[in-house]
Amino acid sequence: MNNPEQKEEKPSRGKHSSVLKELMSGIIFSDVIILKNLWFIIFLTILGAFYIGNRFHAERITRESASLTREVKDLKAEALSTSAQLMSVSRQSEVSRLVSEKGLGLEELRTPPFKIVIDK
């Protein structure tokens, strides 16, 4: 007595055992899963490469930023030093000393300047 239900069970048992056999042998991972998800795997690979590249880019920008910050700090100190030196050289007493050393023949004014007014 062949029952139609028994015939349906046998192929399903064979299918379960073949899936189990493929799972144990690793064929299911190499053939079925990889081929079905090939575009997704390619997408994940590209996304991973982009992520790694973005990280290297961010680290390079961080290093450049730190370098530029140090350079700005050094240039500010140099500008302050140059400004102080210019202020000391441009004092009236220093200018008159330099003029007399160079022998330019210039003299300081003894009288204060005055305004000339012309009536029309």
Stockholm file with secondary structure:
# STOCKHOLM 1.0

chainA/1-120         MNNPEQKEEKPSRGKHSSVLKELMSGIIFSDVIILKNLWFIIFLTILGAFYIGNRFHAERITRESASLTREVKDLKAEALSTSAQLMSVSRQSEVSRLVSEKGLGLEELRTPPFKIVIDK
#=GR chainA/1-120 SS CCCHHHHHHHHHHHHHHHHHHHHHHTHIIIIIIHHHTHHHHHHHHHHHHHHHHHHHHHHHHHHHHHHHHHHHHHHHHHHHHHHHHHHHHTSHHHHHHHHHHHTCCCCCCSSCCCCCCCCC
#=GC SS_cons         CCCHHHHHHHHHHHHHHHHHHHHHHTHIIIIIIHHHTHHHHHHHHHHHHHHHHHHHHHHHHHHHHHHHHHHHHHHHHHHHHHHHHHHHHTSHHHHHHHHHHHTCCCCCCSSCCCCCCCCC
//
